[in-house]
Amino acid sequence: MSHIDWRQDSVANVPLNRHIGYVGPIEVGAVQYDGSNKFWIWSSPLQEDAWGYGPTENAAKQAMELWLASWLEHFRIFFRAET
């Protein structure tokens, strides 16, 4: 089960092949279809050069979530309780 809430993007109430991922109120990533190359690209606004791709929408979403978990691991020390 994903910790990311994926919401389909739209323009003028027309759904797009783009999904925005949120954790609470924070946008953590996006997955969108690249029709010319026929794969799904994921990216994150949390790090400028964070992106990748997958052969399916779900594969790209899973890759995005794996990247996010790995990226957040670097911040674990800031959230540890002092004992």
C-alpha positions as CSV (number, residue, x, y, z in Angstrom):
1,M,0.0,0.0,0.0
2,S,1.3,3.4,-1.0
3,H,1.9,6.2,1.5
4,I,1.5,8.6,-1.4
5,D,-2.0,9.9,-2.3
6,W,-2.1,10.0,-6.1
7,R,-4.5,12.4,-7.7
8,Q,-5.1,12.6,-11.5
9,D,-4.4,16.0,-12.9
10,S,-6.8,17.7,-15.3
11,V,-7.3,20.8,-17.4
12,A,-10.8,22.3,-17.8
13,N,-12.2,19.1,-16.2
14,V,-10.4,17.0,-18.9
15,P,-8.4,14.2,-17.2
16,L,-4.7,14.1,-18.2
17,N,-2.2,11.2,-18.2
18,R,-0.6,12.9,-15.3
19,H,-0.9,12.1,-11.6
20,I,0.3,14.3,-8.7
21,G,1.5,12.6,-5.5
22,Y,0.9,14.0,-2.1
23,V,1.9,13.1,1.4
24,G,-0.6,15.1,3.5
25,P,-0.6,18.6,2.0
26,I,2.9,18.3,0.5
27,E,3.4,17.6,-3.2
28,V,6.2,15.0,-3.4
29,G,6.1,13.9,-7.0
30,A,4.4,13.4,-10.3
31,V,4.0,10.6,-12.8
32,Q,3.1,11.4,-16.4
33,Y,2.9,9.5,-19.7
34,D,5.4,10.3,-22.4
35,G,3.5,9.4,-25.6
36,S,6.5,9.9,-28.0
37,N,8.6,7.4,-26.0
38,K,5.8,5.3,-24.7
39,F,6.8,5.2,-21.1
40,W,5.8,6.9,-17.8
41,I,8.2,9.5,-16.3
42,W,8.3,10.2,-12.6
43,S,9.8,13.3,-11.0
44,S,9.9,15.1,-7.7
45,P,9.9,18.8,-6.8
46,L,11.8,17.9,-3.7
47,Q,15.1,17.5,-5.6
48,E,15.8,19.1,-8.9
49,D,17.5,16.2,-10.6
50,A,15.2,13.4,-9.2
51,W,13.4,11.6,-12.1
52,G,13.1,8.3,-13.7
53,Y,10.8,6.2,-15.8
54,G,8.8,3.0,-15.9
55,P,7.0,0.9,-18.5
56,T,3.7,1.3,-16.8
57,E,2.0,3.9,-14.6
58,N,2.2,1.7,-11.6
59,A,5.9,0.9,-12.2
60,A,6.7,4.6,-12.3
61,K,4.6,5.3,-9.1
62,Q,6.5,2.5,-7.3
63,A,9.9,3.8,-8.5
64,M,8.9,7.3,-7.3
65,E,7.9,5.9,-3.8
66,L,11.2,3.9,-3.6
67,W,13.2,7.0,-4.4
68,L,11.3,9.1,-1.9
69,A,11.8,6.6,0.9
70,S,15.5,6.4,0.1
71,W,15.8,10.3,-0.1
72,L,14.0,10.7,3.3
73,E,16.3,8.2,4.9
74,H,19.0,11.0,4.8
75,F,16.9,13.1,7.2
76,R,16.2,10.3,9.8
77,I,18.8,11.7,12.2
78,F,16.8,15.0,12.5
79,F,13.7,13.1,13.6
80,R,15.3,10.8,16.2
81,A,14.3,11.4,19.8
82,E,17.2,12.1,22.1
83,T,17.4,9.5,24.9
